[in-house]
């Protein structure tokens, strides 16, 4: 009976650690400088969703970690709710905005999951161009972000479940896109 209490306490520390790593990675200046991700609220949201999707997909691969994946997603939702309120969005508008954010997450997660399962990057570049770059992506930037995303998915796949369960998450360092000009 006492062991579940310890597990809940451990989970309580693990969730913010994982989510904090996602947010820190999503805020890396190189994404906005080198990968041409718009440095806007929408661009930053897209980068959090991209990294959250990668983690949730990895956690879903291990039946013992699926609950953790849901908990990290729930933490993301609470963070977005808090952010909306801090930005001055009224109490009546927050649920509507949260519903749109949830739909955005699930839509992107499905698009990225399907694209990552493909052998080539065409579908992934297209999904990133639509979502991250609002359909106006410089082709090189979208292709480079797709390459990073594949590398990050592979790196997450190689991380041990026990490390993830302990809140240790490592994303690769994004390589700056090659200069073609």
Secondary structure, 3 states (H helix, E strand, C coil): CHHHHHHHHHHHHHHHHHHHHHHHHHCCHHHHHCCCCCCCHHHHHHHHHHHHHHHHHHHHCCHHHHHHHHHHHHHHHHHHHHHHHHCCCCHHHHHHHHHHHHHHHHHHHHHHHHHHHCCCCHHHHHHHHHHCCCCCCCHHHHHHHHHHHHHHHHHHHHCCHHHHHCCCCCCCCCCCCCCCC
